[in-house]
């Protein structure tokens, strides 16, 4: 595997961010491969997660679920749970 060095190219000059290759101190040209790292756009999933987190934070600030005394009963009521066929209690 080829060694990797972090750097920035500015005005056609390479500025090493961390350690630089040993050959970088020499006056002879140094052959390199450059990979441009683009900032990844925000994914749709990440945007949805951030939106959901914001909604949950607002709900928590308003104490929106304080009236639910029995969460299991509330969930059954919301989901309208019914007995499954062949599994009557």
N, C-alpha and C positions, 0 to 999 in steps of 0.2 A: 504494500500500500504506500502511496506517496505521502510524504510528510505534509502537514497542513499548517499554515501560518495565517493568523488574522491580520488584515491590513486594510487600509483605505487608500484609494487612488484619488488624488487631488491635483488638478492642473498637470495631469500626465506624470505625476510622481507618486511612488508608493511610500506610504507612511505605515510602518509596522506598529501594530497595536500591542503586541506582547513580545515574545522572543522572536528574533529574526533569524533567518537561516545563516549558518556559518559562512557560506559563500557570499553573503550580502556585504561583507566588509572588503571583499576583493574588488579591484578595479575592472576585472574582466566581466563581461556581460553575464547575467544570470538568467537561464531559461526558466520560465514560469508558465503555469496554466492559471488563468484568472476565471473565477466563477463569480458572477454578479449575484448578490443576494438581495432579492426584492422583498420589501415588506409585504407580507401576506395580507390580502384584504380580509376583513372580518367575515367569518363564515356565517351562514344563515343560522346554524345551530347555536353559535356563540351569541348572536344577536337575540335569538329567542330566549336563551338562558338568562341573559342580562335583563331582558324585559320581564321575565318571570320573577327574577330576584327583586327587581324594583317593585313589582306588585306585592310580593310577599312582605317586603320591608314596610310598605305603606299600610298593609293589613296589620302587621305587628304594631306599628305606631298607633293605630286606631284601636288596638285591642279587639279586633273584629270578631274573633272566635271565642270571646270570653263567655258568651251565653250558652255555649255547648257544655253541658254538665256531664253527659255520657257520650263520649266520642263514638263508641261502637254502635250504640243505638242510633245516633245521628247519621252515621254512615249507612246503616241498613235502611233507614228511612229515605235518605237521599238516593240510594241505589235501588230502592224498592225491591229489596231481597225477597226472594220467594223460595219455597222449598223446591229442591231438585226432584224430578221424577224418580221414584224408587228410593229416595233418601229422606222420607218423612221422619221426623223425630218423635 
